[in-house]
């Protein structure tokens, strides 16, 4: 048995445990009958909190350690926990974004989407940067990776805000994406000008 454990890498065990936690949390969310009126200390709530937190930690801690990305675990854990909590226990909004009773619900959802989008996209932004940028300094620049992942999170949050305002159209999506891409190109041009001088 000890020999078998030594042969299985820790990363595979962590990924398996994360997958099981995600599956169990999503199964509870979809089929567990979770709702806002449930008692705060009920078994289902505590189990759902535990599974959500464990899934986020088992997902983001190994990535943060292996890619040396400080802050990824905090962003990912807070974002996914808020998102899963709001999906399970916060009643869905019935009015638009600026309606006073629904404004906190939209704020919670938009904040969770921002953090989830930023944390979920950061490893992919890092991997794509390794392939695209030829300059080693730019390819390994973690500030660029963090900035670009926050831009993706901002795009998701802005899309949710536009949907809450009932003005989400293809034109608004294209304009928002274009504005963020232009801003990022200006950041990259400024960085390359600094490294060349």
Secondary structure, DSSP 8 states (H G I E B T S, - for coil): -HHHHHHS-HHHHHHHHHHHHHHHHHHHHHHS---TTS-TT-HHHHHHHHHHHHHHHHHHHHHHHHHT-TTHHHHHHHHHHHHHHHHHHS----S-TTSHHHHHHHHHHHHHHHHHHHHHHHHHHHHHHHHH--SHHHHT-HHHHHHHHHHHHHHHHHHHHHHHTT---HHHHHHHHHHHHHHHHHHHHHHHHHHH-
